[in-house]
Amino acid sequence: MSSKKKIALGIVTGIVFISLYLPLHIHLFQTPPPNPVLAEPKPLPELSDARIAEIEALIDDHSNRSGSTVSFRGDVNSDGVKDWITFPPVEVSLSIPGAKSAVRMKKRGLLGWESFGYSGVTSVGLDDVNGDGFVDAWIADPADGALQVYYGKRRSFYWFRSTLLLGGLRQICFIDLDEDGDLDLVGKNLGSFYEKRIYWMESKVVE
């Protein structure tokens, strides 16, 4: 191979390397998003029967109670394309900015789509958990006692992730129960799959 061809090949290889490797790691230098801090579970405050029924229905919508598939769509990275989370199995599809759809991104085998191996998942959802204006994906796995939150970010297909403790709750959802502007975690079946009582964990976002 001639010197010119070697130089050309080196340049092409360098461009490909930079275009693939650098975006994977540049997010390491970005400022992590604010995290919610959850209080210990406590019984619901005094609410009307209609409000309690509404909360219970919302929890069921986010949980695999009847064996049906749970699925939500939302624009996690604010690029104008709907992303989605579904289970079972737990899968998250996050579109690449500029792609026509999350499905197209998945079919191409590009970054941003992930299948999670959690076996004890009970609830999933898309909510702005930390109140920063971006939709986040979350996965509740009571088998590990953990709630995994994957934070959305403008025009990005990388995840900042944090792990929050579920406090023994199983089926859950997020709702601003105390109307203070922060989404609280609400759930049921504390310690027992058959327990019907609903509990909530007050949330405060820490910058």
C-alpha positions in Angstrom: 0.0 0.0 0.0 1.4 3.4 -1.0 2.0 6.1 1.6 -0.8 8.3 0.3 -3.3 5.4 0.7 -2.0 4.7 4.2 -2.4 8.4 5.1 -5.9 8.5 3.6 -6.9 5.2 5.4 -5.5 6.7 8.7 -7.6 9.9 8.2 -10.8 7.9 7.5 -10.1 5.6 10.5 -9.5 8.6 12.7 -12.7 10.3 11.6 -14.8 7.1 12.2 -13.1 6.6 15.6 -13.8 10.2 16.7 -17.4 10.1 15.5 -18.2 6.9 17.4 -16.0 7.0 20.4 -16.1 10.6 21.4 -19.9 10.9 21.7 -19.9 7.8 23.9 -17.7 9.5 26.5 -18.3 13.2 26.2 -21.3 12.9 28.5 -18.9 11.9 31.2 -17.9 15.6 31.4 -21.5 16.9 31.5 -23.1 18.1 34.7 -25.3 15.3 36.2 -29.0 16.2 36.5 -30.6 17.0 39.9 -31.7 14.0 41.9 -34.9 13.5 43.9 -34.6 12.4 47.5 -37.3 10.1 48.8 -38.6 10.1 52.3 -39.6 6.9 54.1 -43.0 5.3 53.1 -46.0 6.6 55.0 -49.8 6.1 54.7 -51.7 8.4 52.4 -53.1 11.6 53.9 -56.8 12.0 54.2 -58.2 11.9 50.7 -61.6 11.4 49.1 -62.5 7.9 47.9 -62.6 9.2 44.3 -59.0 10.5 44.7 -57.7 7.3 46.2 -59.4 5.3 43.4 -57.7 7.6 40.8 -54.3 7.0 42.4 -54.9 3.2 42.5 -55.8 3.2 38.9 -52.7 5.2 38.0 -50.5 2.7 39.9 -52.2 -0.2 38.0 -51.6 1.5 34.7 -47.9 1.5 35.4 -47.8 -2.1 36.7 -48.1 -5.5 35.1 -51.0 -6.5 37.3 -53.0 -8.6 34.8 -50.2 -10.0 32.7 -50.7 -7.4 29.9 -47.9 -5.3 28.4 -47.3 -1.9 30.0 -46.1 0.7 27.6 -45.5 4.5 27.6 -44.4 6.9 25.0 -42.8 10.3 25.6 -40.1 12.6 24.2 -37.2 11.9 26.5 -34.5 13.9 24.7 -36.8 16.7 23.4 -35.9 16.0 19.7 -39.5 15.9 18.5 -39.5 12.0 18.2 -41.5 9.9 20.7 -39.4 7.4 22.7 -40.9 4.5 24.5 -40.5 2.1 27.5 -42.3 -1.2 27.7 -42.4 -4.4 29.7 -42.4 -7.4 29.8 -39.6 -7.6 28.8 -38.2 -4.3 29.9 -37.1 -2.4 26.8 -36.3 1.3 26.3 -36.1 2.9 22.9 -34.5 6.3 22.8 -34.3 8.0 19.4 -31.2 9.5 18.0 -31.7 13.3 17.4 -32.4 13.7 13.7 -33.7 10.2 13.2 -37.3 9.9 11.9 -38.4 7.6 14.7 -37.3 5.5 17.6 -38.3 2.3 15.7 -36.0 3.3 12.8 -33.2 3.8 15.3 -33.8 0.4 16.8 -33.9 -1.4 13.4 -30.6 0.2 12.5 -29.0 -1.2 15.6 -27.7 2.2 16.7 -27.1 3.4 20.2 -29.9 4.4 22.4 -32.0 1.2 22.5 -31.5 -1.1 25.5 -33.0 -4.3 26.7 -32.8 -4.7 30.5 -32.3 -8.0 32.3 -34.3 -7.1 35.4 -36.3 -10.2 36.4 -38.3 -8.6 39.3 -39.7 -5.5 37.6 -43.2 -4.6 38.6 -43.6 -1.1 37.3 -42.2 1.2 34.6 -43.0 4.7 33.4 -42.0 8.0 31.7 -42.2 11.0 34.0 -40.2 14.1 34.8 -39.0 12.6 38.0 -36.5 15.4 38.9 -38.5 18.3 37.6 -35.9 19.6 35.2 -38.3 19.8 32.3 -37.2 16.6 30.6 -39.1 13.3 30.6 -37.2 10.5 32.4 -37.6 6.7 32.1 -37.9 4.7 35.3 -37.9 1.0 36.2 -39.0 -0.3 39.6 -37.4 -3.6 40.6 -38.6 -4.6 44.1 -36.5 -7.8 44.0 -33.5 -5.5 44.3 -35.4 -2.9 46.4 -34.4 -0.3 43.8 -35.8 2.2 41.4 -33.6 2.9 38.4 -34.1 6.4 36.9 -32.7 7.2 33.5 -32.7 11.0 33.1 -33.7 12.7 29.9 -31.6 15.4 28.4 -32.1 17.7 25.4 -31.1 16.2 22.1 -29.0 13.4 23.6 -29.2 9.7 23.4 -27.1 9.0 26.5 -28.4 8.2 30.0 -27.5 9.7 33.3 -28.8 7.0 35.8 -29.5 7.1 39.5 -30.7 4.4 41.9 -33.4 5.2 44.4 -34.6 2.9 47.2 -38.2 1.7 46.9 -38.7 1.5 50.7 -40.5 -1.9 50.3 -43.1 -0.7 47.9 -43.9 -2.9 44.8 -46.4 -1.5 42.3 -45.7 2.3 42.0 -46.2 5.5 40.0 -45.2 9.1 40.4 -47.7 11.9 41.3 -47.4 15.3 43.0 -49.5 14.2 46.0 -48.7 17.2 48.2 -48.8 19.7 45.3 -45.4 21.2 46.1 -44.1 20.9 42.5 -42.1 17.7 43.0 -43.4 14.3 41.9 -43.8 12.0 44.8 -43.6 8.2 44.6 -46.8 6.4 45.4 -47.2 2.7 45.6 -48.8 -0.3 47.4 -48.1 -3.8 48.5 -45.6 -2.8 51.2 -44.0 -6.1 52.3 -46.8 -8.3 50.9 -48.0 -8.8 47.3 -51.6 -9.0 48.5 -51.6 -5.8 50.7 -54.0 -3.3 49.3 -53.0 -0.2 51.3 -51.4 2.7 49.4 -48.3 4.4 50.7 -46.4 7.4 49.5 -42.8 8.6 49.7 -42.5 12.4 49.6 -39.9 13.7 47.1 -37.6 16.7 47.3 -35.3 17.5 44.4 -31.7 18.3 45.3 -29.7 20.4 42.9 
